[in-house]
Amino acid sequence: MMICYPKIDAIVFQLYVLTEEEMLTVLDSFPRMSIVEKTTIHNYYQDVENKTFKIE
């Protein structure tokens, strides 16, 4: 079982200044990561990009 921290992952992708396409390429390199986890990270990435990201 893979542990996923989608909010942290999204922030790290932004800190490394990865484009959305680059981020998706990185996520695709993890075949055992579920599509739900990848989609969640992608959604948080977009929230960070659009400045609507909130830490709860």
PQR file of N, CA, C, O and H, with PARSE charges and radii, in Angstrom:
ATOM      1  N   MET A   1       0.845  -1.192   0.000 -0.4000 1.5000
ATOM      2  CA  MET A   1       0.000   0.000   0.000 -0.0000 2.0000
ATOM      3  C   MET A   1       0.882   1.244   0.000  0.5500 1.7000
ATOM      4  O   MET A   1       1.826   1.354   0.783 -0.5500 1.4000
ATOM      5  N   MET A   2       0.568   2.150  -0.865 -0.4000 1.5000
ATOM      6  CA  MET A   2       1.319   3.389  -0.999 -0.0000 2.0000
ATOM      7  C   MET A   2       0.660   4.475  -0.157  0.5500 1.7000
ATOM      8  O   MET A   2      -0.561   4.629  -0.189 -0.5500 1.4000
ATOM      9  H   MET A   2      -0.199   2.061  -1.501  0.4000 1.0000
ATOM     10  N   ILE A   3       1.451   5.221   0.587 -0.4000 1.5000
ATOM     11  CA  ILE A   3       0.915   6.324   1.381 -0.0000 2.0000
ATOM     12  C   ILE A   3       0.962   7.576   0.521  0.5500 1.7000
ATOM     13  O   ILE A   3       1.987   7.890  -0.084 -0.5500 1.4000
ATOM     14  H   ILE A   3       2.443   5.095   0.613  0.4000 1.0000
ATOM     15  N   CYS A   4      -0.144   8.278   0.474 -0.4000 1.5000
ATOM     16  CA  CYS A   4      -0.260   9.456  -0.383 -0.0000 2.0000
ATOM     17  C   CYS A   4      -0.626  10.675   0.459  0.5500 1.7000
ATOM     18  O   CYS A   4      -1.587  10.653   1.227 -0.5500 1.4000
ATOM     19  H   CYS A   4      -0.977   8.023   0.966  0.4000 1.0000
ATOM     20  N   TYR A   5       0.139  11.712   0.301 -0.4000 1.5000
ATOM     21  CA  TYR A   5      -0.138  12.994   0.957 -0.0000 2.0000
ATOM     22  C   TYR A   5      -0.382  14.014  -0.150  0.5500 1.7000
ATOM     23  O   TYR A   5       0.521  14.783  -0.480 -0.5500 1.4000
ATOM     24  H   TYR A   5       0.920  11.730  -0.323  0.4000 1.0000
ATOM     25  N   PRO A   6      -1.570  14.037  -0.723 -0.5600 1.5000
ATOM     26  CA  PRO A   6      -1.804  14.831  -1.933  0.2800 2.0000
ATOM     27  C   PRO A   6      -1.559  16.324  -1.786  0.5500 1.7000
ATOM     28  O   PRO A   6      -1.069  16.954  -2.724 -0.5500 1.4000
ATOM     29  N   LYS A   7      -1.882  16.908  -0.643 -0.4000 1.5000
ATOM     30  CA  LYS A   7      -1.653  18.348  -0.486 -0.0000 2.0000
ATOM     31  C   LYS A   7      -0.161  18.656  -0.471  0.5500 1.7000
ATOM     32  O   LYS A   7       0.289  19.620  -1.090 -0.5500 1.4000
ATOM     33  H   LYS A   7      -2.280  16.397   0.119  0.4000 1.0000
ATOM     34  N   ILE A   8       0.594  17.839   0.234 -0.4000 1.5000
ATOM     35  CA  ILE A   8       2.053  18.043   0.280 -0.0000 2.0000
ATOM     36  C   ILE A   8       2.646  17.835  -1.104  0.5500 1.7000
ATOM     37  O   ILE A   8       3.491  18.614  -1.543 -0.5500 1.4000
ATOM     38  H   ILE A   8       0.229  17.056   0.737  0.4000 1.0000
ATOM     39  N   ASP A   9       2.207  16.785  -1.796 -0.4000 1.5000
ATOM     40  CA  ASP A   9       2.705  16.525  -3.150 -0.0000 2.0000
ATOM     41  C   ASP A   9       2.449  17.718  -4.069  0.5500 1.7000
ATOM     42  O   ASP A   9       3.332  18.130  -4.821 -0.5500 1.4000
ATOM     43  H   ASP A   9       1.520  16.152  -1.439  0.4000 1.0000
ATOM     44  N   ALA A  10       1.246  18.264  -4.005 -0.4000 1.5000
ATOM     45  CA  ALA A  10       0.894  19.404  -4.861 -0.0000 2.0000
ATOM     46  C   ALA A  10       1.786  20.609  -4.566  0.5500 1.7000
ATOM     47  O   ALA A  10       2.237  21.292  -5.485 -0.5500 1.4000
ATOM     48  H   ALA A  10       0.529  17.929  -3.394  0.4000 1.0000
ATOM     49  N   ILE A  11       2.036  20.867  -3.289 -0.4000 1.5000
ATOM     50  CA  ILE A  11       2.893  21.990  -2.905 -0.0000 2.0000
ATOM     51  C   ILE A  11       4.320  21.770  -3.388  0.5500 1.7000
ATOM     52  O   ILE A  11       4.962  22.696  -3.882 -0.5500 1.4000
ATOM     53  H   ILE A  11       1.669  20.312  -2.542  0.4000 1.0000
ATOM     54  N   VAL A  12       4.815  20.545  -3.245 -0.4000 1.5000
ATOM     55  CA  VAL A  12       6.189  20.239  -3.682 -0.0000 2.0000
ATOM     56  C   VAL A  12       6.321  20.428  -5.187  0.5500 1.7000
ATOM     57  O   VAL A  12       7.313  20.985  -5.658 -0.5500 1.4000
ATOM     58  H   VAL A  12       4.293  19.793  -2.843  0.4000 1.0000
ATOM     59  N   PHE A  13       5.330  19.969  -5.942 -0.4000 1.5000
ATOM     60  CA  PHE A  13       5.373  20.176  -7.395 -0.0000 2.0000
ATOM     61  C   PHE A  13       5.452  21.665  -7.721  0.5500 1.7000
ATOM     62  O   PHE A  13       6.168  22.053  -8.644 -0.5500 1.4000
ATOM     63  H   PHE A  13       4.524  19.517  -5.559  0.4000 1.0000
ATOM     64  N   GLN A  14       4.742  22.489  -6.993 -0.4000 1.5000
ATOM     65  CA  GLN A  14       4.788  23.932  -7.206 -0.0000 2.0000
ATOM     66  C   GLN A  14       6.143  24.509  -6.790  0.5500 1.7000
ATOM     67  O   GLN A  14       6.688  25.374  -7.474 -0.5500 1.4000
ATOM     68  H   GLN A  14       4.160  22.173  -6.243  0.4000 1.0000
ATOM     69  N   LEU A  15       6.682  24.030  -5.674 -0.4000 1.5000
ATOM     70  CA  LEU A  15       7.990  24.528  -5.211 -0.0000 2.0000
ATOM     71  C   LEU A  15       9.097  24.229  -6.220  0.5500 1.7000
ATOM     72  O   LEU A  15      10.032  25.013  -6.378 -0.5500 1.4000
ATOM     73  H   LEU A  15       6.239  23.327  -5.117  0.4000 1.0000
ATOM     74  N   TYR A  16       8.983  23.094  -6.896 -0.4000 1.5000
ATOM     75  CA  TYR A  16       9.964  22.733  -7.923 -0.0000 2.0000
ATOM     76  C   TYR A  16       9.642  23.369  -9.270  0.5500 1.7000
ATOM     77  O   TYR A  16      10.338  23.131 -10.257 -0.5500 1.4000
ATOM     78  H   TYR A  16       8.223  22.457  -6.768  0.4000 1.0000
ATOM     79  N   VAL A  17       8.593  24.172  -9.308 -0.4000 1.5000
ATOM     80  CA  VAL A  17       8.170  24.922 -10.497 -0.0000 2.0000
ATOM     81  C   VAL A  17       7.943  23.978 -11.688  0.5500 1.7000
ATOM     82  O   VAL A  17       8.348  24.269 -12.813 -0.5500 1.4000
ATOM     83  H   VAL A  17       8.028  24.366  -8.506  0.4000 1.0000
ATOM     84  N   LEU A  18       7.296  22.859 -11.418 -0.4000 1.5000
ATOM     85  CA  LEU A  18       6.937  21.948 -12.493 -0.0000 2.0000
ATOM     86  C   LEU A  18       5.657  22.439 -13.156  0.5500 1.7000
ATOM     87  O   LEU A  18       4.729  22.897 -12.491 -0.5500 1.4000
ATOM     88  H   LEU A  18       6.967  22.623 -10.504  0.4000 1.0000
ATOM     89  N   THR A  19       5.631  22.333 -14.470 -0.4000 1.5000
ATOM     90  CA  THR A  19       4.403  22.660 -15.190 -0.0000 2.0000
ATOM     91  C   THR A  19       3.386  21.552 -14.923  0.5500 1.7000
ATOM     92  O   THR A  19       3.726  20.493 -14.395 -0.5500 1.4000
ATOM     93  H   THR A  19       6.385  21.960 -15.010  0.4000 1.0000
ATOM     94  N   GLU A  20       2.159  21.808 -15.289 -0.4000 1.5000
ATOM     95  CA  GLU A  20       1.120  20.797 -15.093 -0.0000 2.0000
ATOM     96  C   GLU A  20       1.450  19.528 -15.879  0.5500 1.7000
ATOM     97  O   GLU A  20       1.253  18.418 -15.385 -0.5500 1.4000
ATOM     98  H   GLU A  20       1.883  22.668 -15.718  0.4000 1.0000
ATOM     99  N   GLU A  21       1.946  19.695 -17.086 -0.4000 1.5000
ATOM    100  CA  GLU A  21       2.323  18.545 -17.917 -0.0000 2.0000
ATOM    101  C   GLU A  21       3.459  17.745 -17.272  0.5500 1.7000
ATOM    102  O   GLU A  21       3.428  16.514 -17.257 -0.5500 1.4000
ATOM    103  H   GLU A  21       2.107  20.597 -17.487  0.4000 1.0000
ATOM    104  N   GLU A  22       4.456  18.448 -16.742 -0.4000 1.5000
ATOM    105  CA  GLU A  22       5.564  17.767 -16.067 -0.0000 2.0000
ATOM    106  C   GLU A  22       5.078  17.019 -14.825  0.5500 1.7000
ATOM    107  O   GLU A  22       5.503  15.893 -14.563 -0.5500 1.4000
ATOM    108  H   GLU A  22       4.481  19.448 -16.754  0.4000 1.0000
ATOM    109  N   MET A  23       4.195  17.649 -14.075 -0.4000 1.5000
ATOM    110  CA  MET A  23       3.642  17.015 -12.884 -0.0000 2.0000
ATOM    111  C   MET A  23       2.899  15.736 -13.256  0.5500 1.7000
ATOM    112  O   MET A  23       3.053  14.715 -12.586 -0.5500 1.4000
ATOM    113  H   MET A  23       3.850  18.563 -14.288  0.4000 1.0000
ATOM    114  N   LEU A  24       2.105  15.781 -14.305 -0.4000 1.5000
ATOM    115  CA  LEU A  24       1.364  14.598 -14.740 -0.0000 2.0000
ATOM    116  C   LEU A  24       2.304  13.490 -15.215  0.5500 1.7000
ATOM    117  O   LEU A  24       2.031  12.309 -15.003 -0.5500 1.4000
ATOM    118  H   LEU A  24       1.980  16.611 -14.849  0.4000 1.0000
ATOM    119  N   THR A  25       3.400  13.867 -15.851 -0.4000 1.5000
ATOM    120  CA  THR A  25       4.400  12.889 -16.275 -0.0000 2.0000
ATOM    121  C   THR A  25       5.019  12.196 -15.071  0.5500 1.7000
ATOM    122  O   THR A  25       5.209  10.980 -15.077 -0.5500 1.4000
ATOM    123  H   THR A  25       3.622  14.827 -16.024  0.4000 1.0000
ATOM    124  N   VAL A  26       5.332  12.972 -14.039 -0.4000 1.5000
ATOM    125  CA  VAL A  26       5.878  12.395 -12.813 -0.0000 2.0000
ATOM    126  C   VAL A  26       4.865  11.435 -12.196  0.5500 1.7000
ATOM    127  O   VAL A  26       5.219  10.317 -11.822 -0.5500 1.4000
ATOM    128  H   VAL A  26       5.178  13.960 -14.034  0.4000 1.0000
ATOM    129  N   LEU A  27       3.624  11.856 -12.089 -0.4000 1.5000
ATOM    130  CA  LEU A  27       2.599  10.994 -11.497 -0.0000 2.0000
ATOM    131  C   LEU A  27       2.422   9.708 -12.303  0.5500 1.7000
ATOM    132  O   LEU A  27       2.212   8.640 -11.727 -0.5500 1.4000
ATOM    133  H   LEU A  27       3.336  12.764 -12.393  0.4000 1.0000
ATOM    134  N   ASP A  28       2.504   9.801 -13.616 -0.4000 1.5000
ATOM    135  CA  ASP A  28       2.359   8.617 -14.466 -0.0000 2.0000
ATOM    136  C   ASP A  28       3.512   7.637 -14.300  0.5500 1.7000
ATOM    137  O   ASP A  28       3.398   6.476 -14.693 -0.5500 1.4000
ATOM    138  H   ASP A  28       2.674  10.669 -14.084  0.4000 1.0000
ATOM    139  N   SER A  29       4.610   8.087 -13.730 -0.4000 1.5000
ATOM    140  CA  SER A  29       5.759   7.194 -13.529 -0.0000 2.0000
ATOM    141  C   SER A  29       5.581   6.295 -12.306  0.5500 1.7000
ATOM    142  O   SER A  29       6.450   5.477 -12.003 -0.5500 1.4000
ATOM    143  H   SER A  29       4.703   9.030 -13.411  0.4000 1.0000
ATOM    144  N   PHE A  30       4.459   6.445 -11.606 -0.4000 1.5000
ATOM    145  CA  PHE A  30       4.148   5.602 -10.447 -0.0000 2.0000
ATOM    146  C   PHE A  30       2.946   4.721 -10.793  0.5500 1.7000
ATOM    147  O   PHE A  30       1.806   5.090 -10.509 -0.5500 1.4000
ATOM    148  H   PHE A  30       3.753   7.109 -11.852  0.4000 1.0000
ATOM    149  N   PRO A  31       3.194   3.565 -11.402 -0.5600 1.5000
ATOM    150  CA  PRO A  31       2.083   2.734 -11.872  0.2800 2.0000
ATOM    151  C   PRO A  31       1.211   2.168 -10.752  0.5500 1.7000
ATOM    152  O   PRO A  31       0.050   1.835 -10.990 -0.5500 1.4000
ATOM    153  N   ARG A  32       1.745   2.055  -9.545 -0.4000 1.5000
ATOM    154  CA  ARG A  32       0.948   1.505  -8.450 -0.0000 2.0000
ATOM    155  C   ARG A  32       0.071   2.547  -7.770  0.5500 1.7000
ATOM    156  O   ARG A  32      -0.767   2.204  -6.936 -0.5500 1.4000
ATOM    157  H   ARG A  32       2.688   2.326  -9.352  0.4000 1.0000
ATOM    158  N   MET A  33       0.257   3.810  -8.117 -0.4000 1.5000
ATOM    159  CA  MET A  33      -0.581   4.870  -7.548 -0.0000 2.0000
ATOM    160  C   MET A  33      -1.932   4.852  -8.255  0.5500 1.7000
ATOM    161  O   MET A  33      -2.005   4.824  -9.484 -0.5500 1.4000
ATOM    162  H   MET A  33       0.938   4.089  -8.794  0.4000 1.0000
ATOM    163  N   SER A  34      -2.980   4.868  -7.472 -0.4000 1.5000
ATOM    164  CA  SER A  34      -4.326   4.789  -8.062 -0.0000 2.0000
ATOM    165  C   SER A  34      -4.680   6.076  -8.807  0.5500 1.7000
ATOM    166  O   SER A  34      -4.123   7.143  -8.548 -0.5500 1.4000
ATOM    167  H   SER A  34      -2.920   4.891  -6.474  0.4000 1.0000
ATOM    168  N   ILE A  35      -5.610   5.942  -9.724 -0.4000 1.5000
ATOM    169  CA  ILE A  35      -6.087   7.100 -10.477 -0.0000 2.0000
ATOM    170  C   ILE A  35      -6.748   8.102  -9.541  0.5500 1.7000
ATOM    171  O   ILE A  35      -6.690   9.305  -9.793 -0.5500 1.4000
ATOM    172  H   ILE A  35      -6.063   5.075  -9.934  0.4000 1.0000
ATOM    173  N   VAL A  36      -7.367   7.635  -8.480 -0.4000 1.5000
ATOM    174  CA  VAL A  36      -7.999   8.528  -7.504 -0.0000 2.0000
ATOM    175  C   VAL A  36      -6.927   9.386  -6.826  0.5500 1.7000
ATOM    176  O   VAL A  36      -7.110  10.592  -6.664 -0.5500 1.4000
ATOM    177  H   VAL A  36      -7.414   6.658  -8.276  0.4000 1.0000
ATOM    178  N   GLU A  37      -5.814   8.772  -6.432 -0.4000 1.5000
ATOM    179  CA  GLU A  37      -4.727   9.527  -5.799 -0.0000 2.0000
ATOM    180  C   GLU A  37      -4.134  10.539  -6.775  0.5500 1.7000
ATOM    181  O   GLU A  37      -3.879  11.686  -6.408 -0.5500 1.4000
ATOM    182  H   GLU A  37      -5.665   7.792  -6.564  0.4000 1.0000
ATOM    183  N   LYS A  38      -3.917  10.115  -8.007 -0.4000 1.5000
ATOM    184  CA  LYS A  38      -3.354  11.015  -9.023 -0.0000 2.0000
ATOM    185  C   LYS A  38      -4.293  12.191  -9.286  0.5500 1.7000
ATOM    186  O   LYS A  38      -3.851  13.333  -9.412 -0.5500 1.4000
ATOM    187  H   LYS A  38      -4.124   9.183  -8.304  0.4000 1.0000
ATOM    188  N   THR A  39      -5.583  11.902  -9.368 -0.4000 1.5000
ATOM    189  CA  THR A  39      -6.560  12.961  -9.615 -0.0000 2.0000
ATOM    190  C   THR A  39      -6.627  13.935  -8.443  0.5500 1.7000
ATOM    191  O   THR A  39      -6.747  15.144  -8.643 -0.5500 1.4000
ATOM    192  H   THR A  39      -5.942  10.974  -9.266  0.4000 1.0000
ATOM    193  N   THR A  40      -6.549  13.415  -7.231 -0.4000 1.5000
ATOM    194  CA  THR A  40      -6.571  14.267  -6.039 -0.0000 2.0000
ATOM    195  C   THR A  40      -5.370  15.200  -6.024  0.5500 1.7000
ATOM    196  O   THR A  40      -5.513  16.393  -5.756 -0.5500 1.4000
ATOM    197  H   THR A  40      -6.451  12.433  -7.069  0.4000 1.0000
ATOM    198  N   ILE A  41      -4.192  14.668  -6.308 -0.4000 1.5000
ATOM    199  CA  ILE A  41      -2.982  15.501  -6.365 -0.0000 2.0000
ATOM    200  C   ILE A  41      -3.123  16.546  -7.458  0.5500 1.7000
ATOM    201  O   ILE A  41      -2.780  17.712  -7.259 -0.5500 1.4000
ATOM    202  H   ILE A  41      -4.076  13.699  -6.525  0.4000 1.0000
ATOM    203  N   HIS A  42      -3.623  16.133  -8.601 -0.4000 1.5000
ATOM    204  CA  HIS A  42      -3.807  17.062  -9.723 -0.0000 2.0000
ATOM    205  C   HIS A  42      -4.752  18.199  -9.338  0.5500 1.7000
ATOM    206  O   HIS A  42      -4.495  19.362  -9.648 -0.5500 1.4000
ATOM    207  H   HIS A  42      -3.901  15.187  -8.763  0.4000 1.0000
ATOM    208  N   ASN A  43      -5.846  17.853  -8.661 -0.4000 1.5000
ATOM    209  CA  ASN A  43      -6.807  18.880  -8.244 -0.0000 2.0000
ATOM    210  C   ASN A  43      -6.184  19.861  -7.255  0.5500 1.7000
ATOM    211  O   ASN A  43      -6.395  21.069  -7.365 -0.5500 1.4000
ATOM    212  H   ASN A  43      -6.055  16.908  -8.409  0.4000 1.0000
ATOM    213  N   TYR A  44      -5.419  19.351  -6.291 -0.4000 1.5000
ATOM    214  CA  TYR A  44      -4.747  20.243  -5.343 -0.0000 2.0000
ATOM    215  C   TYR A  44      -3.698  21.102  -6.056  0.5500 1.7000
ATOM    216  O   TYR A  44      -3.525  22.276  -5.726 -0.5500 1.4000
ATOM    217  H   TYR A  44      -5.248  18.370  -6.201  0.4000 1.0000
ATOM    218  N   TYR A  45      -3.004  20.517  -7.029 -0.4000 1.5000
ATOM    219  CA  TYR A  45      -2.023  21.277  -7.813 -0.0000 2.0000
ATOM    220  C   TYR A  45      -2.714  22.462  -8.489  0.5500 1.7000
ATOM    221  O   TYR A  45      -2.197  23.579  -8.476 -0.5500 1.4000
ATOM    222  H   TYR A  45      -3.144  19.564  -7.297  0.4000 1.0000
ATOM    223  N   GLN A  46      -3.876  22.211  -9.076 -0.4000 1.5000
ATOM    224  CA  GLN A  46      -4.616  23.286  -9.738 -0.0000 2.0000
ATOM    225  C   GLN A  46      -5.078  24.332  -8.732  0.5500 1.7000
ATOM    226  O   GLN A  46      -5.082  25.523  -9.040 -0.5500 1.4000
ATOM    227  H   GLN A  46      -4.296  21.303  -9.087  0.4000 1.0000
ATOM    228  N   ASP A  47      -5.468  23.902  -7.529 -0.4000 1.5000
ATOM    229  CA  ASP A  47      -5.857  24.848  -6.481 -0.0000 2.0000
ATOM    230  C   ASP A  47      -4.683  25.746  -6.092  0.5500 1.7000
ATOM    231  O   ASP A  47      -4.853  26.952  -5.910 -0.5500 1.4000
ATOM    232  H   ASP A  47      -5.465  22.934  -7.278  0.4000 1.0000
ATOM    233  N   VAL A  48      -3.499  25.161  -5.965 -0.4000 1.5000
ATOM    234  CA  VAL A  48      -2.310  25.957  -5.636 -0.0000 2.0000
ATOM    235  C   VAL A  48      -2.033  26.943  -6.770  0.5500 1.7000
ATOM    236  O   VAL A  48      -1.755  28.119  -6.535 -0.5500 1.4000
ATOM    237  H   VAL A  48      -3.360  24.182  -6.113  0.4000 1.0000
ATOM    238  N   GLU A  49      -2.114  26.445  -7.989 -0.4000 1.5000
ATOM    239  CA  GLU A  49      -1.869  27.281  -9.170 -0.0000 2.0000
ATOM    240  C   GLU A  49      -2.845  28.452  -9.250  0.5500 1.7000
ATOM    241  O   GLU A  49      -2.463  29.563  -9.617 -0.5500 1.4000
ATOM    242  H   GLU A  49      -2.340  25.490  -8.179  0.4000 1.0000
ATOM    243  N   ASN A  50      -4.103  28.199  -8.906 -0.4000 1.5000
ATOM    244  CA  ASN A  50      -5.145  29.231  -8.980 -0.0000 2.0000
ATOM    245  C   ASN A  50      -5.283  30.047  -7.701  0.5500 1.7000
ATOM    246  O   ASN A  50      -6.159  30.905  -7.585 -0.5500 1.4000
ATOM    247  H   ASN A  50      -4.414  27.297  -8.608  0.4000 1.0000
ATOM    248  N   LYS A  51      -4.405  29.767  -6.745 -0.4000 1.5000
ATOM    249  CA  LYS A  51      -4.394  30.478  -5.453 -0.0000 2.0000
ATOM    250  C   LYS A  51      -5.702  30.293  -4.663  0.5500 1.7000
ATOM    251  O   LYS A  51      -6.140  31.195  -3.948 -0.5500 1.4000
ATOM    252  H   LYS A  51      -3.693  29.071  -6.839  0.4000 1.0000
ATOM    253  N   THR A  52      -6.314  29.108  -4.806 -0.4000 1.5000
ATOM    254  CA  THR A  52      -7.504  28.788  -4.038 -0.0000 2.0000
ATOM    255  C   THR A  52      -7.227  27.657  -3.044  0.5500 1.7000
ATOM    256  O   THR A  52      -8.148  27.125  -2.424 -0.5500 1.4000
ATOM    257  H   THR A  52      -5.958  28.375  -5.386  0.4000 1.0000
ATOM    258  N   PHE A  53      -5.966  27.305  -2.903 -0.4000 1.5000
ATOM    259  CA  PHE A  53      -5.552  26.224  -2.014 -0.0000 2.0000
ATOM    260  C   PHE A  53      -5.679  26.659  -0.553  0.5500 1.7000
ATOM    261  O   PHE A  53      -5.278  27.763  -0.183 -0.5500 1.4000
ATOM    262  H   PHE A  53      -5.218  27.738  -3.406  0.4000 1.0000
ATOM    263  N   LYS A  54      -6.247  25.765   0.276 -0.4000 1.5000
ATOM    264  CA  LYS A  54      -6.399  26.073   1.702 -0.0000 2.0000
ATOM    265  C   LYS A  54      -5.835  24.914   2.512  0.5500 1.7000
ATOM    266  O   LYS A  54      -6.067  23.746   2.198 -0.5500 1.4000
ATOM    267  H   LYS A  54      -6.573  24.868  -0.024  0.4000 1.0000
ATOM    268  N   ILE A  55      -5.100  25.252   3.543 -0.4000 1.5000
ATOM    269  CA  ILE A  55      -4.573  24.244   4.468 -0.0000 2.0000
ATOM    270  C   ILE A  55      -5.555  24.129   5.614  0.5500 1.7000
ATOM    271  O   ILE A  55      -5.889  25.120   6.263 -0.5500 1.4000
ATOM    272  H   ILE A  55      -4.911  26.201   3.798  0.4000 1.0000
ATOM    273  N   GLU A  56      -6.012  22.918   5.857 -0.4000 1.5000
ATOM    274  CA  GLU A  56      -6.999  22.682   6.922 -0.0000 2.0000
ATOM    275  C   GLU A  56      -6.369  21.961   8.075  0.5500 1.7000
ATOM    276  O   GLU A  56      -7.042  21.674   9.065 -0.5500 1.4000
ATOM    277  H   GLU A  56      -5.740  22.113   5.330  0.4000 1.0000
TER
END
